[in-house]
Amino acid sequence: DTGVSQDPRHKITKRGQNVTFRCDPISEHNRLYWYRQTLGQGPEFLTYFQNEAQLEKSRLLSDRFSAERPKGSFSTLEIQRTEQGDSAMYLCASSLDGVNQPQHFGDGTRLSIL
Amino acid sequence: KQEVTQIPAALSVPEGENLVLNCSFTDSAIYNLQWFRQDPGKGLTSLLLIQSSQREQTSGRLNASLDKSSGRSTLYIAASQPGDSATYLCAVANYGQNFVFGPGTRLSVLP
C-alpha cells in the first residue's frame, strides 16, 4: 500500500492558462474522488469515479473543469482558462467499493493563480 | 442540502487533558460519518468511520460517537499530546455518494 499519490504538489500559473493534475489511487481501490479545499475550510466534493465511470459531479464543477479516469486507474483533473478563484488545494481520495469504506487522501496539489 | 458544522473552530489545551470536539449535520439520511485529521499542507488522514447503524467507534485514545437522529457526533481524545495538534474534520456520506465536510476544529496541545 503506497498510498494515494498526487502530482504536482504545487502549481503556479498565470490567469487564463490551462492546468492538469494527476492522481494515482491505491492500486486495489476502484473508487476515486476529487475535492477542492480553500484556506480554513473543509474539502468540497467535486466529482467521483467508480472504475472509469464518472458517477457524480458537483455543481461546483463548472464547464471549465473536466476529470477523467480512462482505464479505471489514475485520474486527471483539468482546469481550462484558470481564474483567480481557482486558487485552492485540490485533493484526491480513493476507497474500496462499498458505501462504508473509508476514504484515503493524497497530499493534494496546491494551485496558485497569478 | 446537507450542512455540517463543527464547534469549536479552534481549541488550545495543555498536554494531558481530555477533550471533546463536536460535529453537527442537518440531514440524517447518511451512510456514515468519518473523522479525519489534517496536518498543515497535507492531505487528510482517516481516524474513525461510524456507520449509520453504529453508535460509536474507538481507536486507541480516540472515541467517536454518533447520534444520527439528533444530527450530532463527538470525537473524544483522551490524554492529549502535543503530537495531536492538527485540524480535525468530520464528513458525512450522504445517500448518492456525496460527501460533505465540516470546516474543521484547529487543535493545539501545549507541552
Contacts between the chains, C-beta under 8 A, distances in Angstrom:
chain1	res1	chain2	res2	distance
A	4	B	43	7.4
A	6	B	43	8.0
A	33	B	99	7.1
A	35	B	101	7.9
A	40	B	103	7.0
A	40	B	104	7.9
A	41	B	103	5.5
A	41	B	104	7.8
A	42	B	4	7.4
A	42	B	89	5.2
A	42	B	91	7.3
A	42	B	101	3.2
A	42	B	102	5.3
A	42	B	103	5.1
A	42	B	104	5.6
A	43	B	44	7.3
A	43	B	89	7.7
A	43	B	91	7.8
A	43	B	101	5.0
A	44	B	101	7.3
A	45	B	98	5.8
A	45	B	99	5.2
A	45	B	100	7.0
A	48	B	97	5.8
A	55	B	97	6.7
A	56	B	96	6.9
A	56	B	97	5.7
A	56	B	98	6.5
A	58	B	98	7.6
A	91	B	43	5.8
A	91	B	44	7.2
A	93	B	43	7.9
A	93	B	44	7.6
A	99	B	31	4.3
A	99	B	32	7.1
A	99	B	93	6.4
A	99	B	97	7.5
A	100	B	31	6.2
A	100	B	32	5.2
A	100	B	49	6.7
A	100	B	51	5.0
A	100	B	93	7.9
A	102	B	34	6.2
A	102	B	46	4.4
A	102	B	49	4.8
A	103	B	34	7.1
A	103	B	44	7.9
A	103	B	46	6.5
A	103	B	99	7.4
A	104	B	46	6.5
A	105	B	36	7.7
A	105	B	43	3.7
A	105	B	44	4.3
A	105	B	45	7.3
A	105	B	46	7.8
A	106	B	43	5.1
A	107	B	41	7.7
A	107	B	42	5.3
A	107	B	43	4.5
A	108	B	42	7.6
A	108	B	43	5.4
A	110	B	41	7.8
